[in-house]
Amino acid sequence: MRLSWTRELTGQKIRADLIAGLSGAVLGLPQVMAYAMIAGMPPETGLYSAIIVTAIAALLGSSWHMITGPAAAISIVILSIVSPMEAPGSAAYIALVLTLTLLTGLIQIGFGLFRLGSLVNFISHTVVIGFTAGAAFLIAASQLKHLLALSVSSNADLFETLAQIFEQLNQTNPVALTIGLVTLVSAALLRIIGRHLGIKLPHLLLGLIAGSLVGYLLDAQENGVAMLGALPSGLPVPDFPAFSAGTLESLATGAFALALLGLIEAVSIARAIALRSHQQIDGNREFLGQGIANTTGSLFSCFAGSGSFTRSGANYDSGAQTPLAALFGAACVAVIMFTIPDITRWLPLPAMAGSIMLIAWNLIDMTHIRQIASASRTESIVLTATFSATLLVNPVFSIYVGVFLSIAFYLRRTSRPSVISVAPLQHTERRSIRNVQRYQLEQCPQLQMIRIDGSMFFGCADHIQAHLRRLVQKCEGPPLILIIGKGINFIDVSAAEMLIQEAERIEARGGKLMFSALKGILLDDMERTGLLARMGAARFFGSTEEAISACVPEKMNLSICDSCTARIFNECPPLPLTEQTQEPGA
């Protein structure tokens, strides 16, 4: 992978990247520790990821502005996968998370090597929005025990957690609750003020400082409030995650879902920022960059990461020019870990809980949820099902539910291509072919014309066959059916067999099934595969006008034509002469 951006570095760009990197480190420092807590990991592992995963993904990925590292949705999935096996925070739990991270990275590398970038297109944006909204509730619920200083089982699901908290509400620590609320409210207000002023304030960091000051004034530690504690100094020694057949079997399904979700988030964020920066994104290279970053990170006690929309947006808005900004940010975090690891010693856990709850609230994309609810019934079903499965069943399972429903609805739509009855515009010289219903047009009683928009494949064969049989019943005399195929992209063997069968049925009744205006590339493909010869080349016409001229009036029952007053084709025979009514007394 070439680092093409290095050839464009200038002193001005380096200065801009340095400022953006330092700003990003200040903004992201509390975030990455919060995401580590969401994942059930020690806070320092979030910092490890913000150093190693961020730097490698920036160097190897295709986006110049995206910041990769700990992410909220990824963290809650990690917790849901591993917490049923071991207690979060335990040595065994951490070992499983590192193995999960390694598997996730290897799967992502496989996607990139086999150029399977199109796989992410099968997970719609609606699935991600529904999953993220559900994850926000799970994240908020997981922090209530820290906010209220209560004892809750670490592997309890959403409803068990809420039930245990409700039972212990009378044991709430008022000092812890005050610290958490001060952190939450101050961070939210600073975020609003920053937006109003048009500047990026480190609202989470400032909120944590406010919460810590309140904790100091209320003598939090003496009042039973837990502290985050000091961070380890420096980076961990590289170590290969443990493997066993049982571990691989139990983590494989979750790793696949985690890999997909991570790639979707990363590519979506990279493309969103590229719309503003006018940079071209290489999806497969992004897959490799994410995969190598996670694989390498697993060796240094990092948990799986992905693109962060908040930190990536802040990086671009801060004036970042190249991936050097991400490298500067990672270096800044490393310097903090090496020089002032005691920075978190007196940070109250309720303050972290308050900041995490604000993060959870921001994950709920109400704007897009309202748009989906008002725009599409099927997308609303996908959104609701994904959201519900995230809360009620399992975040990993919810991703598969969303994917399954999205594909099922897509297949349902494609299995029912648009079949529109058409006819010439009457009382016009050119008589262009138009939609019968829209233009209120008369139709020929013998020649039925339809336009098919969509691909003809095995899934839609029954739908089109039923439509053709209804048209045959509608025809007076020998049925004549003309399919206008300018909107058909391809015809597979199953659809061709159905068309041959229907053509033979129609011809057995003295009629004819014809095709016109098919795309040249489709005809070439049908000729190459032999489908054109099997279906009968004589049934195909280059234009609709040619098809009409070939059967009007030669193929029609003229006695029916004599009684028809529509005369919708220029080729229709003239009306028969009628006797003049004699005048009285003549």
N, C-alpha and C positions, 0 to 999 in steps of 0.2 A: 504494500500500500504506500503510494507516494505521498509525501508531505508537501503537496504543491503550495500550500499557503506560506511555507517558509521562504519561498522565493520572492514573496510580495511584502515581506516585513520591512518596515521603515522605523526610524526613531519615533515618529509620531504615533504609529500604530502600537509600538511596544509600550509607550507611555499610557495610551488609551486602554490597552489590555491590562496593564498593571493596576490602574485605578479600578477598572471593572472587576478584576480578580479579587482585590482587597475588599471592595464593597460586597461582592458576592459571598466572601468568607464570613464577613460580619453578619450578613443577612441569614446565611445558611447554617451557621454554627449551632444555634439552638434547634433548628429544624432537624438536622441529621441525628442529633442526640434523641430528640422526641421520636423520630421514626424507629430508632433502635429500640426504644422502650415499647413502642407499638408491636414490634416484631418479637418481643420477649427476650431481647438481647441486651447485654450490658451497654450503657451509653457510649463507651469508648469505641465499640465496634461500628457505630455510626460515623465516628470521626475517621476510623481506619478506611471505611468505604468512601468517605468524602475525599480522602487522599489518593488511594490506590485505584479504585474503580473509576473515579472522576478523571484522573490523569490518563489512564490507559484508553478509556473510551474517547476522550478528546483527541488523543493522538491517532487512533486507528479508525474512528468514525468518519462519516462524510460531512456532518454538520459542523460549521465553524462556531456556532453559538450555543448549542445545546449543552446543558450541564447534566451529566449522568451521576447517579449516586442513590442514596436511600430515597424511597418514595413511599407515600402513605398507603396507597392501594397494594403495592407489592408487599409492604410490611405486614398488613393484616392477613394477606394470603399465606405468608410464611408462618404466622402464628396459628392459623387455622389448620395448616398441614401438619405441623410438628407438635403442637400442644397436646393432641390426644395421645401422643407416644411418651412424652416426657414433660416434666414440670418446667415451664418457662424460666429461664435464667440459670438453670442447673447446668453442670458440666456436660451431662449426657444430651441435654437439649441443644446446647451450643454446638456440640459435635454433629448432631443431626442437621442443624441449620447449615453448617459449613458443607456437609455432604450434599444437601439439597441445592446449595448455591453452585457447587461444582457441576452437578447434573444439569442444572438449568443452563449454565454457561456452555456446556458441551452440546446440548440440544440446540442452542442458539447458533453455535458455530456450524453445526450440521445444516441448519436452515440456510445459513449464508453460503456454505460450500456447494450445496446442491441447488442454490439459486431459487429458493422457495419463498421469495419475498411476497409473492402473491397470496400466500396463505393468510396473511393478516387481513386481507380484504374480506375474508369470510366471517370476520368478527366486526359487526357494524358498530358505528359510533354510539348507537342506542344501547348496545350491550355494555359498553364501557361506562356510559353515563349511569345506567341502572345499577351496575356493579359498584361503581364508586359511591353512589348515594347510599347504598346499603352498607358499604364498608364504613362510611362516615358514622353511621349509627353504632356499628360494632366498636369502632375506635373510641367514640365518646363513652359508651358503656364500660369499656375496659379501663377507663381512667377515673371512673366514679369512686373506686376504692381508694385511690390516691388523693382525690379531691376531698373526700370525707374522712380519710384516715380510718378505713374499715378493713376488716379481714374478710377477703372473698377468695373462694377456691380458684386457683389459677387456670384450671382447665374447664371451668363452667361455661356453658353456652350463654347466649344473650338473656334468655328468660330466667335461667338459673342465677345468673349474675344479678339481674334486677330483683329477683325474689330475695336473694341473700342480703342485698343492700336494703331493701324495704324492711326486712326483719330487724336490721341493726340501726335503723335511722336514729333511734334515741341515743345511740352511742357516738354520733357524729362529733368529731373534734372541731369546735368552733374556730380555733386558731387556724387549723389546716384549711377549713372552708373559706375563711377570710382571705388567706394568702392566695388560694386558687382563684377566687372571684376577683381580687384586685389585679392579679396577673391577666386574667381573661379580659376584664373590662378595659384596663389601661392599654393592652395590646390592640384591642378592637378599636378604641378611640383614636389611638395613634395611627392606625391603618386608615381610618376615615379621614383624619387630618392630613395625612400624607397624600391621599388621593385628591383632596380638595386643593392642596397647595401645588399638586403636580410634581411631587418629589417622592422618592422611595425611602421611607424611613425604616430602620431596622426594628419594626414594631414588636416582633417576638422577643428580640434581645432586650429592648427597653422594658417590655412587659415583665420579663423575668427579673430584671434589675429591680423594678418596682415591687414585685412580689417578694424578692429576697430582702429588700429594705423593710417591708412590713413584717416579714418573719423575724428580722433582727430586733425590731422595735417591740414585738410581742413575745420575744424570747421563745421562739418556735421550738427549738430543740428541747428546752426544759419542759415544754408543754406537750411532749410526745409526738412532735412532727418529724418525720424521717427526712434525712438529707440525701442528696444524690451521691455525695462523696467525691473524693479526689480521683482524678483520672490516672491511669498508668502512664509513666513517662516513656515516650518513644513508641516505636512500632513493634509488633510481636514478631517472634522468630518464625520464619516460614515452616509450615508443617502440612503434610498431605492429609486431607480428610480421610476418616476411616471408612472402609467399604466392607460390605458383606452381602450375600445373596438376599437375606431377609430385608436388610436396609434398602437395597436397590428396589426390591419389589414394592415395599411400602411407600417409597418416595417417588417412584417413577411417574405415576399419574399426576401427582401434584407438581412435579418438576416440569412436565409438559405444559400444564396450564399456566404455571408461573412464567415459563419461557415465552409462551404466546402473549400473555398479558404484558410482560416487560417489553417485548418487541413492538406491540401495538402502541403502547404509550410512547416509546422512544421515537418511532417513525412518525406518529401523529404530531408530536411536539416539534420534531425536526422540520416537518413539512409546514407546520403552522408558522414557525419563525422564518422559514425560507420564503414564504409569501411576502414577508416584510423586507428581508435582506436580498431577495432576488437571487438566492443561491440555489443550485441544482443539487438535490439529495439523491444519493445512490442507496436504495433500500438494502441491497444485499451486502454492501460494504458496512452499512449501519448494523446489520445483523452480526457480521463478523466482529465489529468493534465492541458491541455489547457483550457478545459471547466470550471473547478473549478477556474483557475486563472482569466479568463475573468469575470466569474460570481462574484467572490469576488472583483475584480478590479472595477466593475461597482458601487460598494457601496462606493468607495473611489475616485470618479471622474476620473477614468482611462477609456480610450477608448480601444476598442478591439485590441489585439495584436496577434502576431504569432511568429514563429521562425525567427530569423534574420540571414541570411547567413553570412553577413559581420562580425557581432559581434560574432557569433558562431565560424566562422573560426579563427578569431583573438584570441578567448578564447582558442581554442585547440592549436593554434600555440604558444601561450604564455606559454604553459606548464601546463594548467589546468589538474587536475587529477580526480576530483570529482565535483558534483554539488555545493560544498562549494565555488568554484570560483565565480559562479553566485551570491551566497548569499553575498560574500564579495563585489562584484561589486555593488549590490543593496544597501548594507550598506554604501558604499562610496558615492553614489548619495544622500542618505538620510542625511549623515553628511554635504554635501555641501549645501543642502536645509536648514538645520537647522542653519548652522553657517555663511554662506556667501551668503544669498539670493540676495545681491546686485550685484553679479558677472555679471549679464546680463544687468544691468541698462544702460550702455553706449554701448551696442551691437547694431549696426545699422541694421535695417531690410534689406537693400540691401545686407549686408554681409551674412545674413541668406539665402537670395534668391540665392546668388552666390553659397553657399555650397549645397543648395537643387538642383540647376541645375546640379552640378557635380554628386550628388547622382542619379538624373534622367538619366544622360548619362550612368552611370555604370549599370543601370538596363537593358539596351539593350544588349542582349546576341548575338552579331553578329556571334560568332563561331558556336553556335547551329543553328542559323537562316540559315547560309550558308549550314550547313550539311543537314538540313531538306529540303531546296530548291533543293539540288542536289540529295537527296536520294529517295524522295517519292513525287509523284504528289498529292496524297490524303492528306498527312500530310501538304503539302504546301497550299492546299486549306483551311484546318482547321486553319493553322497559319494566313493566309491572312484574312479569315473571322473573326476570333477572334480579330485580330489587328484592322481591319476596324470597327467592331461593337463597340470596345472600344472607338475609336475616334469619330465615327459618331453618335452613338446611346447612349449607356450607359454602363459603366464598368460592372454593375451587369448583364445586358442583354447579354453582350459579353461572360460571363462565360457560360451562358445557351446555347448560340449559339455554342460555342466550344464543350460543352458536347454533344449536340444533333448531331452535325456533326461527332464527333468521334464515337459515338455509331452507327450512320447511316452507316458510312463507314465500321465499324467493322461487322455489320449485313450483309452488302452487300458482304463482303469477305466470311463470314461464310455461306451465302446462296448460294455460288458458290464453293463448295468443288472441289478439284482437281479430275478430272475423266480422267484417263490415259489409253490408249489402250496398252496392253502388249501382249507378245508372248514369246515362248521359244527361247533361243539363238540357232540359227541353226548351224549345222556342229560342234557341241560339244557333248561330251558324256553325260554330266550332264543336259544340256538344261535348265539352270536356267531361270526364268521368268524375262524379262527386258522390258524397255520402247521401244515401236515399233519405235517411231519417232527418239529417240536418237541413237538407234543401227541399224536403217534402216532394220528392220526385216520384213519378209513376214508373212502374217496372214492366218489362216485357213478360207476358204470361208463359212464354216458352223458353226464353234464355235468361237464366239467373246468373248474375255477376256478383262476385264477392272479392274483397281485398283482404289478404291475410298479412298482418304486421307482427312479425316475430319468427323465431326459429321453429322449424317443424322437426320434432324429434319424438322418441318413443313415449315421452311423458305427456305429449299433447295429442297423440294420434287418435285416441278415443274421442276427445273433445271435437276435433275437426271432422272426424268420421260422422259423429252424430249430427253436426251442422250440415254436412253434405246430404245426408239422408233426409233431413227436413226439407232441404231445397228441392230434392227430387220429388217429394210428395207435393210440393207447391207448384211444380211445373204442370202446364196443360200440354197434352201430347207427349211425344218423345222428349225426355228431359235433356236439356242442353245447359251445362254448367261451365262457367268460365271463372278460373281463379287468377286474379291479377296479383303477381308475386313480387312487385318491386320492393316490398317491405320484408321479404323472406331472406334470412341470412344464410341458412343452410337447411338441407333435408337429409336426415339420416336414413339408414336402411329400413328401420321399422316404419317410419312415416312413408317412405316410398312404397313399401309392401302394402300399406293401407290404401294409398292412392291407386295403386295398380288394381287392387281388389275392388275399389269403388268404381274405377273406370270400366272394369269388366261388367259390373252389375248394371251400370248405366247403359252401356252398349248393348247388353242383353235385352234392354227395353227399347232399343232403337235410337238411343240418344248418344251424347258424346261429352266427355270431360276434357276440358282444354285449359292450357296455362299460357299466360302472356306476361311480358315485361319482367322476366326474371333477370337478376343481375348476371352480367357476363361471367364474373368470377365463380358464381354458383353453378352456372351451366358448364363451365370448364371443369369444375370439380366433379360434377355428376357424370360428365362424359369420361373423365379419367377413371372413375370407379365403376363405370358400366351401368349406373342407375338410369342414365338418359336413354340408353338403348332398351333397357328393360321396361321403362315406362312408356316408350314409344315416342320417338322424336317428332312424329307427325302431330302429336298433341300440343307441341310447344310452338308459340308464335313470338316474334320479336316485339310486337307492340299489340296493344289492345285493339287498335283499329284493324289490324290484319286479322285478328281472331274473329272480330265481328263480321268483317267482310266475307270470311270463309264459311260462315254458317247462316248469315242473313241475306236473302231468304231461302238459300238452297237447302238447308237442313231443316227447315221449319214446315209445319203443317199449315198450308196456305188457307185452308178453310177456317182455321183459328185466326189467321191474320185478317181474313175478310171481316170478321166480327169484332176485331180489336180496333179501338179508336185512339190508343196511346201514340202509336207511330213515333217511338222514342229514338229510333235509329234513322240515319239518313238513308240506309240501305232498305228500309222497310218498303214493301210494295205499296202503290197508291191505293187509296180507298176505292172500292168498286162503285161504278156509276149506279145511281138509283133513279127510278122513274119519277118524272116531275108530277107533282100533284095537279090534277086537272082543275081548272077554275070552274065554278058553277055556271051552267048555261053554255059551256063550250060545245 
